[in-house]
């Protein structure tokens, strides 16, 4: 999901998406530790999307 799509979402939707991504990140880290990881770059992508969401939430709270 790109930044333009995230900007269209409400604060509640962003919080929900962040929560989902954090759960996904936990599962990916567990897979990485056990050696069953299919795509190691997925961790990086999830972390970056969480950062995008947190940035948007911070921008909206300051506005």
C-alpha positions in Angstrom: 0.0 0.0 0.0 1.5 3.3 -1.0 1.4 6.6 0.9 -1.4 8.1 -1.3 -3.7 5.2 -0.4 -2.8 5.5 3.3 -3.6 9.2 3.3 -7.2 8.5 2.2 -7.8 6.3 5.3 -9.2 7.5 8.6 -7.2 7.5 11.9 -9.1 4.4 13.1 -8.3 2.5 9.9 -4.7 3.4 10.2 -4.5 2.2 13.8 -6.1 -1.0 12.8 -3.7 -1.5 9.8 -0.7 -0.8 12.1 -1.9 -3.4 14.6 -2.3 -6.0 11.8 1.1 -5.2 10.5 2.7 -5.5 13.9 1.1 -9.0 14.2 2.4 -9.9 10.8 5.9 -8.7 11.7 5.9 -10.8 14.8 5.0 -13.9 12.7 7.7 -13.1 10.2 10.3 -12.7 12.9 9.3 -16.1 14.3 9.5 -17.7 10.8 13.0 -16.1 10.4 14.2 -17.5 13.7 13.0 -21.0 12.9 14.4 -20.9 9.3 11.1 -21.2 7.5 11.2 -17.8 5.9 10.1 -17.7 2.2 10.9 -14.0 1.5 13.3 -12.3 3.8 12.6 -8.9 2.3 9.0 -9.1 3.5 10.2 -8.0 7.0 11.7 -4.9 5.6 8.5 -4.1 3.6 6.3 -4.5 6.7 8.6 -2.4 8.8 8.6 0.4 6.2 4.8 0.3 6.0 4.5 0.6 9.8 6.8 3.6 9.6 4.7 5.2 6.9 1.5 4.8 9.0 3.2 6.1 12.1 4.4 9.2 10.2 0.9 9.9 8.9 -0.6 9.5 12.4 2.0 11.9 13.8 1.3 14.4 11.0 -2.4 14.3 11.8 -2.0 14.6 15.5 0.2 17.8 15.0 -2.3 19.4 12.6 
